[in-house]
Amino acid sequence: MTAIREYDAVRVRSLDGCRGCTGLGARAPAIGDTGAVVSILSADGLPDMYLVECVQPDATTAWLASFPEHALERVAHAETAP
């Protein structure tokens, strides 16, 4: 598995371990949603978490939540188009 980096396009594979999945934004994240990694959250002794933003067509935030790596998969930017 290739490491996920900041600004990568990702797809939500699972909501297991998601923080903020109650929905900061217009709605909650759903499996299959795509977004961009806006930050990588690191702390000693804990696995990295990836802060992901999903943006709606009108450029407002659909949701912002953090996920463990196993809950995400990298996608090509072309795959994120509606």
C-alpha positions as CSV (number, residue, x, y, z in Angstrom):
1,M,0.0,0.0,0.0
2,T,1.4,3.4,-1.0
3,A,1.4,5.9,1.9
4,I,-1.3,8.6,1.8
5,R,0.2,12.1,1.6
6,E,-1.2,15.6,2.2
7,Y,-3.4,16.8,-0.7
8,D,-4.0,13.3,-2.0
9,A,-7.4,12.5,-3.3
10,V,-9.0,9.7,-1.3
11,R,-12.2,7.6,-1.2
12,V,-13.8,6.5,2.1
13,R,-13.7,2.7,2.4
14,S,-14.9,2.5,6.0
15,L,-16.2,4.6,8.8
16,D,-14.4,2.5,11.3
17,G,-12.2,4.8,13.4
18,C,-13.6,7.9,11.9
19,R,-13.5,11.0,14.1
20,G,-16.0,13.8,13.3
21,C,-18.2,11.4,11.4
22,T,-21.3,13.1,12.9
23,G,-20.7,15.6,10.2
24,L,-18.8,18.9,10.4
25,G,-20.3,20.5,7.4
26,A,-23.5,20.0,5.4
27,R,-23.7,16.3,6.1
28,A,-21.9,13.3,7.5
29,P,-19.3,11.3,5.5
30,A,-20.5,8.1,3.7
31,I,-18.6,5.1,2.3
32,G,-17.7,5.9,-1.3
33,D,-17.4,9.6,-0.8
34,T,-14.2,11.2,-2.1
35,G,-12.2,14.1,-0.7
36,A,-8.8,15.6,-0.2
37,V,-6.4,15.0,2.6
38,V,-5.9,18.5,4.1
39,S,-3.6,17.5,7.0
40,I,-2.0,14.5,8.6
41,L,-2.4,14.3,12.3
42,S,0.5,12.7,14.2
43,A,1.1,12.0,17.9
44,D,3.7,9.9,19.6
45,G,2.6,6.4,20.2
46,L,-0.6,6.7,18.1
47,P,-1.3,5.8,14.4
48,D,-1.5,8.7,12.0
49,M,-5.0,10.1,11.3
50,Y,-5.9,11.8,8.0
51,L,-8.0,15.0,8.0
52,V,-10.2,14.8,4.9
53,E,-12.4,17.5,3.4
54,C,-15.2,16.6,0.9
55,V,-16.3,19.6,-1.1
56,Q,-19.7,20.1,-2.8
57,P,-20.1,21.4,-6.3
58,D,-20.8,24.9,-5.0
59,A,-17.4,24.9,-3.2
60,T,-18.9,24.6,0.3
61,T,-17.8,21.9,2.7
62,A,-19.9,18.7,2.6
63,W,-17.9,17.3,5.5
64,L,-14.6,17.4,7.3
65,A,-13.5,14.4,9.4
66,S,-10.4,12.4,10.3
67,F,-9.8,8.8,9.4
68,P,-7.2,6.1,10.0
69,E,-5.3,5.0,6.9
70,H,-7.1,1.7,6.7
71,A,-10.4,3.5,6.2
72,L,-9.2,5.3,3.1
73,E,-7.9,4.5,-0.4
74,R,-6.0,6.8,-2.7
75,V,-7.7,7.6,-6.0
76,A,-6.7,9.4,-9.2
77,H,-8.0,13.0,-9.3
78,A,-10.1,12.1,-12.4
79,E,-12.0,9.6,-10.3
80,T,-13.3,12.4,-7.9
81,A,-15.2,14.2,-10.7
82,P,-19.0,14.0,-10.3
